[in-house]
Amino acid sequence: MADQDSISARISPNCPPETQRILTAAWSHDLAAVKKLTDAPGKASLQDPRTGETPLHAAIRACGPPSEDDTPEDLEAAHKVVYELLLWGAIWNDVDDHNETPGCLANRLNRPELYRLCMEAGVRAEMLFGLMGGYEELGSDGEEDDDEMADGVADGDEAPQLVPVEGNGHDGVDVEEVEDVQVEEEPTFQPPKLDADADVKSEAYLRSKLTYSEGKLVDDVGNGVMMAWETDIMRQSVNALLPAKEAGKKILNIGLGMGIIDTMFAETKPSRHHVVEAHPEVLAHLSAPDAKFGAKWEESGSEPGAYKVHQGKWQEVCLSLLEKGEVYDAIYFDTFGEDYSQLRKFFTEYIPGLLDSDGIFGFFNGLGADRKICYDVYTKVAEMHLADAGLDVDWNEIPVDMKGLTEAGKGEWEGVKRRYWTLDTYRLPVCKFLG
């Protein structure tokens, strides 16, 4: 991918002069020029019309992977420019024509300090967005850089103009020359859709028809609601929520789905096992004579109501459980079609009343899990919000067997609309009350 990471490949002939100047200044790590050129809202996030390159991409891409030619001064210059761009509102999760955010690029090029700057900017943006009443849609998805780059310029000088045209190679031309260059019209860059754009909303999901097949539960447009590859994660979650493996615990699970984790909970012989499920078709399956969590299971409890599937939205059912004074030793949360705000609502408004003082809360941590930078951002965001809710969280890192999970539409993803997991490590949250 080295040639594709060269400056001539990333700044196209049709790039508007203003955008070109900012991209070239960022690529050259010319802090003075970047400050001068990003003097109005939006300029730090201008994109090349063909490649989608932003100044943040350019500043990171220009570093290339680590090499013997790196100097502390060069790395510091890159760091300062990336920081300045973020200060001026550069968007941390803008994607280019390779579907890479600046953080994805920094990770691919093995530039951890620049990756950290992008991640911290993402956390700040998501926290601010949360205060304003919503959350960004997070994306769900190597190669050396070309050694040839635009010549650097001294602080205070205008950044060089680089408009590669046929026959020019990496030579730069002045703005005046740009206006006379005849080039073919190039297609305008259309940002690749982040996979989160395909997310189904809760109401649509509850109206959808579900299909149970071997190893997966999908809705009528092919979204994976629950899949068998998650089984090891569920087993590790049960071990974390019930570390002593004691019988007689009180358990609440939000979201039955395929019943994977509830089967494991049932094996521990709890004294109370409550499940909340809202989808009509999942509930309809429970009426079958051999249903694992149907009438026979409910009747097997030590007393009426000890084992029960509560039918309805968790927001309504859990309010009723609070009113009845139900308290649980272990609570797990795994819903579909809801954004992060609903998970936060659950642990801030419901966990304090439903979880025993010594209890443990966990949830399926798929937040932004189809892109590393998004997963890292939401790990930190969730950690901060959990602390605000009086909960301490430990992240148990679990290796994910990626066999069958690496390619969309194949292996485990055959028949599934999108690959909602791309990472080889799962962060399992183990949440307890502070103190």
Buried (B, 14 or more C-beta within 10 A) or exposed (E): BBEBBBBBBBBBBBBEBEBBBBBBBBBBBBBBBBBBBBEEEEBBBBBBBBBBBBBBBBBBBBBBBEEEEEEEEBBEBBBBBBBBBBEBBBBBBBBBBBBBBBBBBBBBBEBEEBBBBBBBBBBBBBBEEBEEEEBBBBBBBEEEBBEEBBEBBEEEBBBBBBBBBEEBEBEBBEEEEBEEEEEEEBEEBEEBEBBBEBBBEBEBBBEBEBBBEEBBBBBBEEBBBBBBBBBBBBBBBBBBBBEEEEEEBBBBBBBBBBBBBBBBBBEBEBBBBBBBBBBEBBBEBBEEEEBBBBEEBBEEBEEEEBBBBBBEBBBEBBBEBBEEEBBBBBBBBBBBBBBBEBBBEBBBBBBEBBBBEEBBBBBBBBBBBBBBBBBBBBBBBBBBBBEEBBBEBEBBEBEBEBEEBEEBEEBBBEEBBBBBBBBEEBBBBBBBBEE
